[in-house]
Amino acid sequence: MKNETVNSGYRLGLDIGGTKMCAVLLNGEHLVEHYRLSTPKEGPRHFWIMAVAVLKPLLERAKKDGKNIIGLGLGIAGTIDFRKQKITNSPNLPFLNGIKPLEKLTENLKPSYPLFLDNDANCFTRAEAVLGAGKKFNNIYGITIGTGIGGGLSLNGEIYQGAHGGAGEPGAMLVDLENKITLEDAYQKLTQNNSRILAQEAYEGDPLAEQIFQELGEYLGMIFANIVNIVDPGIIIIGGGTAAASDLFLSTAKQVMTEYIENPEARGIKIVKSKLGELTGAIGAALMVK
Amino acid sequence: MKNETVNSGYRLGLDIGGTKMCAVLLNGEHLVEHYRLSTPKEGPRHFWIMAVAVLKPLLERAKKDGKNIIGLGLGIAGTIDFRKQKITNSPNLPFLNGIKPLEKLTENLKPSYPLFLDNDANCFTRAEAVLGAGKKFNNIYGITIGTGIGGGLSLNGEIYQGAHGGAGEPGAMLVDLENKITLEDAYQKLTQNNSRILAQEAYEGDPLAEQIFQELGEYLGMIFANIVNIVDPGIIIIGGGTAAASDLFLSTAKQVMTEYIENPEARGIKIVKSKLGELTGAIGAALMVK
């Protein structure tokens, strides 16, 4: 592989979500080591200390293996101003709003290698496109359904950022104009920030919980159809905590989606679950390092 | 210019819409001649005779100038199966459903040059991207609002077709899930296939007509926001008959759009009218010829 020939070091990936911080160490595309901690929510000071702490075991492993770190990719939940390398809106980690995370990480980590920034849903999509369920496709749309809803579009192996870095925000799409409800609004209202317990109730046969996932499926189907009608990806890949319960909503989503896809050729599009599991975001962050 | 150096012939472009057939003759990117006829709706036989007739004055001009035709691009209103080069759905010209238009044109025209096919909204977007209002942008979203609503996405000078040729169908997007109303449905219901007369009434101060354009503006704003949240173009360019009356709905559309764009950087996106006017589609068809 080119990366291994030209540069024999390891790549670091750090994925910071609303619940967990995951870090991975890659040798080429091979996972060497990973580590995970809960995301501290008390405020910035403890947050950055922990962001460095989650990397420590991996830095030690690289040292033990006699390998350099050639770069670190950071994936973070929130909207990013890529020009300024600044977080403009992180609903689940509000103390990050207005922060330049690579500067903060540099201060605390003092790295001798370059750092790269992206949002977590783009990292998810990148990893699935390069190493996961999207490997055989040129156009991949990834959607993360977890604490919030995120998305990313990969075209020919590269994340498509758009003109202002604002591409791939399915959560912001309106599902109800009259009542001004976005997919993210509808998702939060339906799941009440507790989709795991709700899924358990649905699996135990609670009709109200089942109904909620049906409704979620309808909203997602509408948004999937919108995505196909605009960018017509070869595959849609879903991930995040709620995707684990996809059998509760995915068949409804597919049914609604198919009904509203304009091009008959595009109606057979597959929607599949992430192949790389919990580490997808961190792997996708590491893959930013070239 | 490269095209002129390598190949000194003229390019033909033919745009077939629900109302008019427009043909252009290009020398490089320069318009040499154009011609226009009404689209016959009686059935296929007369239709293909007229499609050849609209090209005749241009073929004669090329001959007079001592120039070869190096190719013809055909833009047509409807959904296209690009793999089979077949029209799958043409709501305004239903006798074209299931037809391979390039085969039909070849039978009737007997050309000695290659033919290329695309839908009319992609042709509109291509022309505006290469020669019109999108010239200075890498990512352009074009929307045609005329007999129906179409769209196209141009990335770095090329039309993005998607995995199944189904990209850029804003008319198919849902604006109301509960009542299963797409933008195209809402548009047809609001304008009753008569947006020109409706616009005149609104300009004369008819409150009902004004109200209808306000509603159209709200729906379009919702769809513009969806487009920005998914593909984040550098500019949105509108064309088609109804776009001429854009002062009746565009400020409402922009207001609704801005409210629902997730990324603050993307909120300043410009929505402008086509620069090339009535011939845009035919020019974009000719530009398919390389």
Contacts between the chains, C-beta under 8 A, distances in Angstrom:
chain1	res1	chain2	res2	distance
A	79	B	262	6.0
A	79	B	263	5.3
A	79	B	264	7.7
A	81	B	263	7.9
A	81	B	264	7.6
A	81	B	265	5.5
A	83	B	265	7.3
A	88	B	263	7.0
A	88	B	264	5.5
A	88	B	265	7.3
A	89	B	262	7.7
A	89	B	264	7.6
A	137	B	163	7.2
A	138	B	163	7.1
A	139	B	162	6.4
A	139	B	163	4.9
A	151	B	230	7.8
A	153	B	230	7.4
A	153	B	231	7.5
A	155	B	155	7.8
A	155	B	160	8.0
A	160	B	155	8.0
A	160	B	231	7.5
A	161	B	232	7.4
A	162	B	139	6.4
A	162	B	231	6.0
A	162	B	232	2.4
A	162	B	233	7.1
A	162	B	266	7.2
A	163	B	137	7.1
A	163	B	138	7.1
A	163	B	139	4.9
A	163	B	232	5.4
A	163	B	233	5.8
A	163	B	234	3.7
A	163	B	235	8.0
A	163	B	266	7.3
A	163	B	269	7.6
A	164	B	232	5.6
A	164	B	234	8.0
A	164	B	263	6.0
A	164	B	265	4.0
A	164	B	266	4.2
A	164	B	269	7.6
A	165	B	232	7.2
A	165	B	263	6.5
A	165	B	265	6.4
A	165	B	266	7.8
A	166	B	228	6.6
A	166	B	229	7.0
A	166	B	232	4.1
A	166	B	261	7.0
A	166	B	262	6.4
A	166	B	263	3.1
A	166	B	265	6.2
A	166	B	266	3.6
A	167	B	230	6.5
A	167	B	231	5.5
A	167	B	232	4.0
A	168	B	230	6.7
A	169	B	229	4.2
A	169	B	230	7.2
A	169	B	262	4.2
A	169	B	263	6.7
A	170	B	229	7.1
A	170	B	230	7.0
A	171	B	262	7.4
A	172	B	225	7.3
A	172	B	229	4.4
A	172	B	260	6.2
A	172	B	261	7.1
A	172	B	262	3.7
A	173	B	225	7.5
A	173	B	226	5.0
A	173	B	229	5.7
A	173	B	230	7.5
A	173	B	260	7.9
A	174	B	222	5.1
A	174	B	225	6.7
A	174	B	226	7.0
A	174	B	260	5.8
A	175	B	177	5.8
A	176	B	176	7.5
A	176	B	177	6.8
A	176	B	178	7.5
A	177	B	175	5.8
A	177	B	176	6.8
A	177	B	218	6.5
A	177	B	219	7.1
A	177	B	222	5.1
A	178	B	176	7.5
A	180	B	259	8.0
A	182	B	260	6.9
A	218	B	177	6.5
A	219	B	177	7.1
A	222	B	174	5.1
A	222	B	177	5.0
A	225	B	172	7.3
A	225	B	173	7.5
A	225	B	174	6.7
A	226	B	173	5.0
A	226	B	174	7.0
A	226	B	226	5.7
A	226	B	230	7.3
A	227	B	230	6.2
A	228	B	166	6.5
A	229	B	166	7.0
A	229	B	169	4.2
A	229	B	170	7.1
A	229	B	172	4.4
A	229	B	173	5.7
A	230	B	151	7.8
A	230	B	153	7.4
A	230	B	167	6.5
A	230	B	168	6.7
A	230	B	169	7.2
A	230	B	170	7.0
A	230	B	173	7.5
A	230	B	226	7.3
A	230	B	227	6.2
A	230	B	230	5.2
A	230	B	231	6.3
A	231	B	153	7.5
A	231	B	160	7.5
A	231	B	162	6.0
A	231	B	167	5.5
A	231	B	230	6.3
A	231	B	231	6.3
A	232	B	161	7.4
A	232	B	162	2.5
A	232	B	163	5.4
A	232	B	164	5.6
A	232	B	165	7.2
A	232	B	166	4.1
A	232	B	167	4.0
A	233	B	162	7.1
A	233	B	163	5.8
A	234	B	163	3.7
A	234	B	164	8.0
A	259	B	180	8.0
A	260	B	172	6.2
A	260	B	173	7.9
A	260	B	174	5.8
A	260	B	182	6.9
A	261	B	166	7.0
A	261	B	172	7.1
A	262	B	79	6.1
A	262	B	89	7.8
A	262	B	166	6.5
A	262	B	169	4.2
A	262	B	171	7.3
A	262	B	172	3.7
A	263	B	79	5.4
A	263	B	81	7.9
A	263	B	88	7.1
A	263	B	164	6.0
A	263	B	165	6.5
A	263	B	166	3.1
A	263	B	169	6.8
A	264	B	79	7.7
A	264	B	81	7.6
A	264	B	88	5.5
A	264	B	89	7.7
A	265	B	81	5.6
A	265	B	83	7.4
A	265	B	88	7.4
A	265	B	164	4.0
A	265	B	165	6.4
A	265	B	166	6.2
A	266	B	162	7.2
A	266	B	163	7.3
A	266	B	164	4.2
A	266	B	165	7.9
A	266	B	166	3.6
A	269	B	163	7.6
A	269	B	164	7.7
